[in-house]
Amino acid sequence: MDAGSKQPKKVRLACERCRDRRIKCDGKVPACENCSKAQVPCIDVDTRTSAGRISRAFQHNAAARIEWLESIIRTRLPDVDLSAGPHLLNTETVSPAPPQEQSQPTIGQNRGVKRSHSAPGQEHGQSHSVEQSARSMALHLGLLSLDVNSSQVHYLGSSSGSLFTPMLRANQDDPTSLFPASSHEPSVDGSQADPFTVYEQIEESRLEQTHVAQVHRLYAMLKTDLPSRRDCSHLTNMFFRHFHAEYPFLHRPTIECMTDALYHCSDVVDEISFQYNGWPASQQWFPCNGEDAQNLNNGKQIAISVFAAATQLFLILGISANLKTQKRDYQYDPTKFHEAAKAALDPAISKISLHALQIILLLVLRSFTSTERSNTWATVHLGMAFAVELGLHRDASSCDSFSEAAHQMRRRVFYCMYSLER
């Protein structure tokens, strides 16, 4: 072969048929020679895309179909100006390209094109403003996801979309808006209604019935599934004897107060007035994990929700019942306690909190004593993410926001989760 002769261009990717048959593909478009002889479609295999299989004749077929449709338009609708359609290239400075090339311009073509002076900066200004607005919104989404109704001092991040989605839909012209057009009209005294106040009223009215129904179902479950007070104390003491020395992530005074409160809930199934977090109005305040009370409505509110408290107690009872079963003591049914805990689990861990992290730790301990199949590693990973989200990995000893007892509980919870994760 002469030195000056050109080397044949190497085919980067063989088509699907040539690859399966392990034969050489010439890479011709719209079909290679082997596929043309076999009269079968020539399919490229692109592993970089999710589609994967792309016909080599797709571009040529699309261009031919466009030409066919344009010929029909010229024949049947001669008054339609086909040159008035959208253009990716400036026809004033660049000669028109073939349809298959014009539909997908290359990077080099875009760089060599001069901008039209008929409307200076109009399209660029619009795209720039949209891009800048989208970037500004993306940077501020996290700032909108701070839960002002929570006592936890942490940053939820952009994952909590339910908190800022109603704000983004606050558009009077949007038919799916959560704020109806009448909500923006002036009030009786002539003042403009606050859209966020209106949204809170709408949300309260929408969720009130659902929340009350959930609380009543939980109270009924407590009445039927809780053991006697004596048996509950026996199982709780058994749990602390076996696990508290190695995993001291529970605050025993809180568990005792929480247990008394849950038995009180089982006695007031027909309660119609509730506190914050689902506790009955007749329930007295008690501290949780050394934390102070939540200052809501100018009064003391219980920090832990009734769902989280019920989930913790049922998990403790179920773990102790499993220990009893391992000793061939079948007095208590662990499955009954686990099913009750699962029934209240979703609202219990719906928000990232120290109580939710304690529930995750209890779920891990339950997997140690139960024969049921569970993904413990995924649960531990979720718990570690909760701990980092709450900032438990940071030293808060000099912070005035937590009492000494609360600081110790945060530290214990983190190191228990850290030891399980290691």
ABEGO torsion letter per residue (X at the ends): XBAABBBBBBBABBBAAAAAAGBBBAGBOABBAAAAAAGBBBBBBBAABAAGBBBAAAAAAAAAAAAAAAAAAAAABAABBAAABBBABBAAABBBBBAAAAABBBAAAAAABBBBAABBGAAAAAAAAAAAAAAAAAAAAAAAABBAABABBBBAEAABAAAAAAAAABBAABAABABBAAAABBBAAGBBBBAAAAAAAAAAAAAAAAAAAAAAAAAAAAAAABBBAAAAAAAAAAAAAAAAAABBABBAAAAAAAAAAAAAAAABAABABBBBGGBBAABBBBBBGGBBBBBBGGBBBBABBAAAAAAAAAAAAAAAAAAAAAAGBAABBAAAAAAAAAAAAAAAAABBBAAAAAAAAAAAAAAAABABBBBAAAAAAAAAAAAAAAGAABBAAABAABBAAAAAAAAAAAAAAAAAAX
